Amino acid sequence: PLCAPQGSRGELLLSLCYNPSANSIVVNIIKARNLKAMDIGGTSDPYVKVWLMYKDKRVEKKKTVVMKRCLNPVFNESFSFDIPTERLRETTIVITVMDKDRLSRNDVIGKVGHGRVPTTVEAK
């Protein structure tokens, strides 16, 4: 479940796979369900941002396509990041589900962080 102070914002299904021989991690953004409606019409235009962080500094960002007027989007997108083994303990993956807005700033629907790849998960 996406972590948010005001109750449930929905759920995000994803997978993480670290390949030590290639020094890379693959983040698969599979689907979301029951996302909170952020737009006046009772829907959202969700997309997912994936940040690779090293020592609390943003290193690389990738994002999915925007799914128009959808509270249960299916993304099925994979992102690969190169992470040398010696940097693994100080690397964090931050995943944010956003609502795309044309006239104002995009809204955060929810956020999840995965620290010290791949041993623990923490909500942010």
C-alpha positions, 0 to 999 in steps of 0.5 A: 500500500502507498503510504500517506497520512490521510488514509489509503491512497491505493496500492502499487504492485512492483518488483525489484530484481538485483543482478550482481553479475551485471551490477544492475537493478531492474524495477518493474512497475506492474499495476496500481489499484484503487488509487485516490481520485485527485481530479474534480471528475473523480479520476486521476491521470496517474504515472509513476516516477522512480528515483535512484538515490545514492547517499541521499542525492538524486542520481537518476530518474525514470517515469512511466507513461501517464494513464488518462482518467484511470484509478486502476492503471496497468503499466507493465514497464521496466526500468534498469539502473546500473548500481556497482556492488560497492554502492549498494548499501548506500543506494535507495530507490524511491517510487512515487505515484503522481497525478498529472495535471495540465493547469497546476503542479502534479499531485503526489498520490503516494510514495514508497522508498526501498533502502539498502537494496535489496534487503529492507523496505521502508515507507516514506 
